[in-house]
Amino acid sequence: MAEEQAGRDETLREIDMVRIGEKRYKATNGRGGVLPIGSGEDPDFTPVELLLAALAGCGAIDLDFLTGKRAPFASFAAHASGHKVRDEGGNHLTGLTVTFDVTFPEGEGGDAARDSLARSVQQIQDRLCTVGRTVTLGDPVQYRTGDLSGDLLEPSDDSVATRPAPAPAPAPGEDPAQP
């Protein structure tokens, strides 16, 4: 499912999820990527760990774009952490932190990348990382129930769930109500 299919909202991002076992699920994106999710009783990532990975991954990709214009990383590591608490606000994470440990090669490009590092990290925090900005701005999440049977094919085994192909958009001037 390409993001720029005719008639699709270019801003829409989505995944589908199916149950693959007790307290185990599989998320599938439109490009065919698969990610198992568990409760912490297995090696699969938990939803909280996925949020931490999303924060680090989003920032890492942005950092690669920004500093990569000057020089590639000579080494890269990242660490994301937060404390899961339960208080009057319910369950949530506090103290979210992402730390990047990067080096760049010697030379003019590496020097330029090192010089831009602090500014790049600030840009990631202040405006670029979609995941971090979403957490920081705190847009409410709506949970609801509904029938997905027409949208999501339930796998009979541990295979990848796929969404049916969308109907082709009508040609210009064609009446979409006519078969």
C-alpha positions in Angstrom: 0.0 0.0 0.0 1.9 3.0 -1.3 1.4 6.2 0.6 0.6 8.1 -2.6 -2.1 5.9 -4.0 -4.8 7.8 -5.8 -7.5 9.0 -3.4 -5.4 8.4 -0.3 -4.6 11.0 2.3 -0.8 11.5 2.0 -0.6 12.3 5.8 -2.2 9.0 6.8 0.1 6.4 8.5 -1.3 3.0 9.6 -0.6 -0.5 10.6 -2.8 -3.6 11.0 -2.5 -6.0 13.9 -3.6 -9.6 14.4 -3.3 -12.0 17.4 -0.8 -14.7 16.9 -0.8 -16.3 20.4 -1.6 -15.7 24.0 -0.7 -12.1 24.8 1.2 -12.0 21.4 0.4 -9.9 18.4 1.8 -9.1 15.0 1.8 -5.6 13.5 2.1 -5.4 9.7 2.7 -2.2 7.7 1.7 -1.6 4.1 5.2 -2.3 2.8 5.1 -5.9 4.2 7.1 -5.2 7.3 6.2 -7.4 10.3 6.8 -6.8 14.0 5.9 -9.2 16.8 4.6 -7.6 20.0 4.3 -9.3 23.3 3.5 -8.7 27.0 7.1 -9.1 28.3 6.7 -12.8 29.0 8.6 -13.6 25.8 11.5 -12.1 23.8 9.1 -9.9 21.7 9.2 -6.1 22.3 6.5 -4.8 24.6 4.5 -1.7 23.5 6.5 0.4 25.9 9.8 -0.8 24.5 8.4 -0.1 21.0 7.7 3.5 22.1 11.2 3.8 23.3 12.6 2.3 20.1 10.3 4.6 18.0 11.7 7.6 19.9 15.3 6.5 19.3 14.7 5.4 15.8 12.9 8.5 14.7 15.7 10.7 16.1 18.4 8.5 14.6 16.9 8.7 11.1 16.6 12.4 11.4 20.2 12.7 12.8 21.4 10.6 9.9 19.7 12.9 7.4 21.0 16.0 9.0 24.6 15.1 9.7 24.8 12.7 6.8 24.8 15.7 4.4 28.3 16.4 5.8 29.7 12.9 6.6 28.4 9.4 7.4 28.6 8.1 11.0 31.9 6.4 11.8 30.1 4.8 14.7 26.5 5.0 16.0 24.7 3.9 19.1 21.6 5.2 20.9 19.9 4.5 24.2 16.3 5.4 25.1 14.9 5.2 28.6 11.9 6.2 30.7 10.3 5.3 34.0 6.9 3.5 33.9 4.8 4.9 36.7 1.2 4.7 37.9 -0.2 7.8 39.5 -3.3 10.0 39.4 -2.7 10.3 35.6 -2.9 6.5 35.2 0.0 4.4 33.7 2.5 6.5 31.7 6.2 7.0 31.2 8.2 9.9 32.7 11.7 11.1 32.3 11.9 10.1 28.6 15.5 10.5 27.4 17.2 9.5 24.1 21.0 9.6 24.1 23.0 9.4 20.9 26.7 8.3 20.9 28.0 9.1 17.5 31.4 9.7 15.9 32.3 11.0 12.5 35.4 10.3 10.4 38.4 12.6 10.4 38.5 15.3 7.8 36.5 18.3 6.6 33.2 16.5 6.3 33.6 14.9 9.7 34.5 18.2 11.2 31.4 19.8 9.7 29.2 16.9 11.0 30.6 17.3 14.5 30.1 21.1 14.4 26.4 20.5 13.4 25.7 17.8 15.9 24.3 19.9 18.8 22.2 22.0 16.5 20.9 18.9 14.7 19.9 17.2 18.0 18.1 20.4 19.1 16.2 20.5 15.8 15.2 16.8 16.2 13.9 17.6 19.7 12.1 20.9 18.8 10.5 20.1 15.5 11.7 17.2 13.4 11.1 13.9 15.2 7.5 13.0 14.6 7.4 10.5 17.4 9.0 12.8 20.0 6.9 15.7 19.0 3.7 13.7 19.2 4.6 12.5 22.7 5.6 16.1 23.7 2.5 17.8 22.3 0.2 15.1 23.8 -2.5 14.7 21.1 -5.2 12.5 22.6 -5.5 8.9 21.4 -9.0 7.6 20.7 -9.6 3.9 21.4 -12.7 2.4 20.0 -14.2 -0.8 18.7 -15.4 -1.6 15.3 -15.8 -4.3 12.6 -12.5 -4.7 10.7 -13.5 -7.9 8.9 -13.9 -6.0 5.6 -10.6 -4.3 6.0 -8.2 -6.9 7.6 -7.7 -10.5 6.5 -7.3 -12.7 9.6 -4.4 -15.1 9.0 -5.1 -18.8 9.9 -1.5 -19.2 11.0 1.5 -17.1 11.9 1.6 -15.6 8.3 1.6 -11.9 7.5 -1.8 -10.3 7.5 -2.5 -8.2 4.4 -5.0 -5.6 3.6 -7.1 -6.2 0.5 -6.0 -4.0 -2.5 -8.0 -0.8 -2.7 -10.4 -0.5 -5.6 -8.8 1.5 -8.5 -9.7 5.2 -8.6 -12.2 6.1 -11.4 -10.7 7.6 -14.5 -11.2 11.4 -14.9 -14.7 12.0 -16.1 -15.9 8.5 -15.3 -18.9 8.1 -13.1 -17.8 6.1 -10.0 -21.4 5.0 -9.3 -21.6 3.2 -12.7 -20.2 -0.4 -12.8 
